[in-house]
């Protein structure tokens, strides 16, 4: 099994375009001001699942490239700092 990690500030053109579309409106935003998060406690755990769901949708739509549609599972880890992080991991629905 392979594991791939990308930090948002690393400039990798083939990956950051999708990340920017998923994370773009979250960068430097007060999450309490975003309508989709109204009444939600936006913990790092919650945000890891939020990002996971959007990345899974991007994979299913082919936005991660041709092999993205065949991903079996995925894990999203968000780092609060160099000593604290949260992850969300799940299998992806099989299509076809």
N, C-alpha and C positions, 0 to 999 in steps of 0.2 A: 504494500500500500504506500502511496506517495502522499506527502503533505506539502502544501504550498502556502507560504505566508507572504502577505504584502502589507507593508505599512503605508498608510495613506500618503505620506509625504515622499515616498520613493517614486521617481518618475519612470514608469514602465508603460509606454504608450498603449500596448495591446491590452493592458489590464485596467489602467486608471480611467479610461473613458467610461467603462461600465461602473466602476466605483464612484466616479464623479457624478454620474447620473443617479446613483443610489444615495450617495452621501451628500451631494451638492447642497441641498437646502438645509442640511443639518450643521454644516461647517459654520462655526462662530455664531450660531443661532441660540437664542434662549428657547429651549424646547417647550417651555410652558406657554410661549406665545404662538406655537404652531397649532392650527385648528385640529389636526388629526391626533394630537396628543392631549387635547382638553380633558381634564379630569383623570389623567393617567400619571402614575408615579414612574417617571422615566429613568428607572435604574439602569445600570450598565447591563444587567441581565435582560431587561426588557428590550433595550436597544440592540443587543446581540441577536435576539429573535427577530426584531424588526428588519435588521440588515439581512439576516439569513433569508427571510421570506422574500425580500426583494431580489436578492441574488439568485434564489431558486427560480423565481419567475423569469429573470433574465436568462438563466441557463436553459429553461424549458423553451423560451422564445428564440433560442439560437444566438443570443447576444454575446455569449462567451465563445463563439466559434462552433464549428461543426461537431466537435467532440463534446461540447458542453451539454448537449441534449441527452447524452448517454451517462451523465454522472449518476452514480448510485447513492452517494451520500455527500454531505458537506458539513463543515464546521466553521463557524464564525467566532473569532475571539476578539474582543475589544479590550484594550489596555487602558485602565484609568491612570496608571502610572507605571513606573518600572517594577513595582512590587505588588500591584493589584490589577486583576483582570477578571473577565467573565466570558464564558463561551456558551454557544447554543449549537447543538449538533443533532442531526436527524437524517434518516434516509429520505431520498427524494422520490416522488411518485414516478412510477414507470409509465412511459407513454408508448403506445403502439402495441 
